[in-house]
């Protein structure tokens, strides 16, 4: 029988400090994106579809915030853990976000207080914007790929 080792976080080192800095940058930029989507989307939504447009923008910004924040929080939890634990956290977080999205959209599909087009556009801009901001945070981060003296 094989012995199972519990998931134990590795001690902080320069690499994990750098990873956390990248994730903080991604989180901060994601919050700014979601706030901007809520404000600008509400204004444009009001001009396009009156009050239902505002609700569509706010619900869309909330869904975008769920995905932006969920990714950053799950990755922050996974920093310093092994590859298997990180993979489990990433896949588990993704699965939870998809279940919440499907359940939320199922509930929203029966309601008519929001404009569906405004919601769709805000979620689409949020998804693309989040991916671009995450890329920018990782590209600008100083994370070591090889740790000197780690041995082979």
VENFEN-V366924 format. One line per field, one symbol per residue. phi: phi as a letter, one per 40 degrees, with the letter a starting at -180 (. if undefined). psi: psi as a letter, one per 30 degrees, with the letter a starting at -180 (. if undefined). A space follows every 10 residues. Layout:
phi = ???
psi = ???
This chain:
phi = .ccccccbcc ccbdcccccc cccccccccc cccccccccc ccccccccbg cdcccccccc cccccdcccc cccccccccg cccccccccc cccccccccc cccccccccc bbcbccccdc cccccccccc ccccdccccc cbbccbccgc gb
psi = kkkkkljkkl lkaeeeeeee eeeeeeeeee eeeeeeeeee eeeeeeeegb efeeeeeeee eeeeeeeeee eeeeeeefkf lleeeeeeee eeeeeeeeee eeeeeeefff lgflkeeeee eeeeeeeeee eeeeeeeeef likkfkjkgf l.
